[in-house]
Amino acid sequence: MITNERLLDLRTIPTQDLKLLAEICANQKSNRLFEDNFIILSLILVPRSLAVLVKVSRELIDDSVNIEQALEAALRGSLSVELGRVALRGSGTPPEPKGIKFTSGINSLATVAGPFSDYDDLVDGMALNWADNSPITSAIVMSPFNLATLAKLKESTTDAPLQKPDVLQDVPIMMTTSMDADTAILGDFSKLIIGIRTSLRIEVLRELFSENLQYGFLCHLRADIGVEHPESFCKITNLAGS
């Protein structure tokens, strides 16, 4: 699962538009009180179904000593990977939830086409969030290839590993196969909401596949993805060739 995300019972969640700040009286002689433009909005989550079906032979179940634990781990793992993928880059086209990458209002930085050549793009992406009053970067998430590219960056003169800038020293840089290779996402992942309407259920289908001497195991949940404050995130795109 993604770092620092919040799991909530699915409901309408109040959010705030931090870009609408209180006006500041520039005229020192004026005694007027200026109205605060702080606005409470709503984030409506719509439950979407996510399911996976696994068929297992009855002989395997009879002959295995830990098949229940192995199946449960496999099913939970499959759903976790898919939930993580849609949280990061779900298209938003039903029935798929909309992930961070396609959420309206997030910051975006298109790099010069190609893999990372230094840390500047990451710092520039953080700066876009800072300008929107979002100072926290809890993590940077990218593909395995892009993380490997960063890890192999060298100093131009000494060929020593390239040191991260101070502003990145305490920021975890994480990789997942759920992230497409053309994009990296950074920001405050506590603003990512995974709303759970129906918790994970595993059902045994004993009769449906009986003619093949198989049991079916259906794993299912209903959830949606939301971003509480889009300006807390920045996507870095155009990492072509990754």
N, C-alpha and C positions, 0 to 999 in steps of 0.2 A: 504494500500500500504506500501511498504517497506520504511524505513526511509532513507532520503538523496539520494535516487536514482534519476537519471536524465531522464526526458522524452524529446526525441528529434524527429524531423522529420527524417524518416528513410533514411539513406544515408551511403556512405562509410565514416568512421570516423577515423581520424589519431590517432594512439596510440603510446606509447613510451615504449621501453624496458629499464627500469631503471637499470637492472642488468648489462648492458653493459656500464660501466663508463669509463671516460677518464683514460688512463694510467698515472701513476705518475713516473716521472723520479727519480729513486733511486740513481743514480750516480750524486753526487753534481758537478762533474767536467764536465758533459756533457751539451752542450748548444743546443742539438737537441730539436726541437719542436715535441712533441708526438701527434699523431692524436687522436682526440676524437672519441670514438666508439659509441657515442650516435646515435641511429638508430630510424628513424620514420617508423613505420609499418602501416598497414591498418587493420581496423576492418570492415568487410563486413557483413551487416545485411540483412537477407533474410526475407521478410514479410511472416508471417504465419497467417492463419485465425483462429479466435476464435469467436464462435457464441453460442447463447443459444436461445431456442424457448420455449415460454410459451403460452399455450392455456387457454382462459378464456371464460366462458359462457356469452352469450349476456345478459342474465338476471342479472348476477352479475354486468356487466358494467352499465346496465340501472338503477339498484337499489342502486349503490354505489355513494357516494358523493366525494370520493377522490381516485378512482381507478387508475386514471392516475398517480398521484404522487406515490402511493404504487407500481404500476407496474414498473415505471421507477427506483425507489429506489432498488427494488428487482433485476431487470435485471443488473443494474450497479454494485450492490453488488456481484452478482454471477460472473460477468466477472472480477471484481477486485480481488476476492479471487483466481480465477484460474490464473490470470496473476501474482499474487504474488507467487503462488505455482511454476509455471514454472520458474520464475525469480530466485527462491532459488534452486529448484531441478529438473527442467525440464531435461528429458533424452537426448535431442538432436536428437532423432530419429524422422525424419519427420512424421507427421507435427508438432511435439512438439519442441519448441525452447530448446536450451541448457541453463540450469541454472548455477548458481555459483558452485554448488556442483560437477558438471561433467565437468567444464571448465578446459582445460589443463593448467598447470602451477600454479594453486593455491597451497598454502601450505596445508599440511595435517598432522594431529596428531592423531594417534590411541591410545586411552586410554586403560588402563587396563579394561577389560570387566566389565561393570556395571555403574550405575548412578554416578553423581558427588559426591565425598566425601569431596572435598574442592575446592578452587579456583585455584589450581596449574595448571590444564589443560588449563584454560582460559589464564593465564599469559604466559604459555609455547607457546600457539598458537599465542599470540601477539608478543612474542619474535621471532618467525619464520618470521613474517611480518617485524619486526624491522630489522632483518638481511638482508632483501631484500629492505632496504631503504624505507619502508612504515611505517612511525611512527604513522599514524593516525588510531585510532579505533573508528569509529563513532557509532558503535552499535554491540551488540552481539544478535543473533537471535536463538531461540531454541523452542522446543515444550513446551506446557503448563506443562507437567509432569516434564520435566527437570528444568524449572524455579521454580516450586514448590519444587523440591528437593533442589535446591540452597537456596531457601528462608527458608527452615527448617534446614539448617546446624547449628550445635551447637558447642560451645567450649567444649573441652573434659573434662575440670576440673570444670567449673562453670555451664555448660549447658545453658549458655547465647547464643543468636544468634551469629553466626560466622560473624565477621566483614570482609568486603571486603578489599583486599589490596589497598594501596594508588593508584596504577596505574589503578585500576578499579573504583575508587570513582566517576569519572565523565563520565563513559562509560555507556550508557543506556543498560540494559539487557532486551530484549523484547521477548515476546512469540507470536507464531502464530500456528494455527492448520494446516497451510500450510507446516510446517516443520516436516519432519519425526522424530520419537522419537529417532532414533539411532544417530542423527547428530545435531551438533550446528555449526553455521557459524558466524565468527567475521571478522571485517575488516572495510575498508573505503568504505562505501556504495555510496559515490559520484562517485566511479569508476564503479558502476553498471549502465548500460545504457538500457533504454527501448525505442526502436525506434518505433515510430508510423507512419505507412504508410497510413492507413485509420482510421480516428478517429471514435469514437463510434457512431453508427447509430442504431436507433430503427425504424423498419418498421412494419406497421399494415397489416396483411394478412386477408383481409375481406372475400374472397370467398373460400379459400382453405378448411376451416373447416365449411363451412356454413351448410352442411347437418347435422351436429351435433349441430347447433345453437351456434357456437363458433367463436371467433376471435383468430387469431394467432398473437403473438408479437415476432418478430425476432430481436434480438440484436446482432450486429456484429462489429468486428474491425479486422484490420490487423496490426500485430506488430512482433517484434523480440527482443531478449535479447542479450546483449553483455557485456563483461567485459573489460574495457579499460586497466587495469593493473592487471593481474591475481594475481601477488604477493602481492597485497593489501588485499587479503583474505586468511583466513585459515579455513578449515573444521575440526572439532573435531568429530571423529567417534568412533564407537565401544561402544556407550552408551547402551550396551545390557541390556535388562530387563526394559527399559524405556517405 
